[in-house]
Amino acid sequence: MKRGYDQRMKYAKEALELNPSHPRSNSQYGMAICNEGRFAEAEKFSLRAIELDPVHRKSYEGFFGSSMWQ
């Protein structure tokens, strides 16, 4: 299980470094670091995903729950 998590974190970070303006990369990296308990930092990436792609806002905010975004 840990190996799969490490790979997810690695690939999410690489994708974000390749294209920091890609909403899904921001969202995926935010979810990966959220799993480490880095909630404030994760929120930053999720908000960035929403800023970049407001049409799909619900898919990005669904991970944290709607109370976070009010």
Helices and strands as residue ranges (DSSP letters): H 2-18, H 23-34, H 39-52, G 54-56, H 57-61, G 66-69
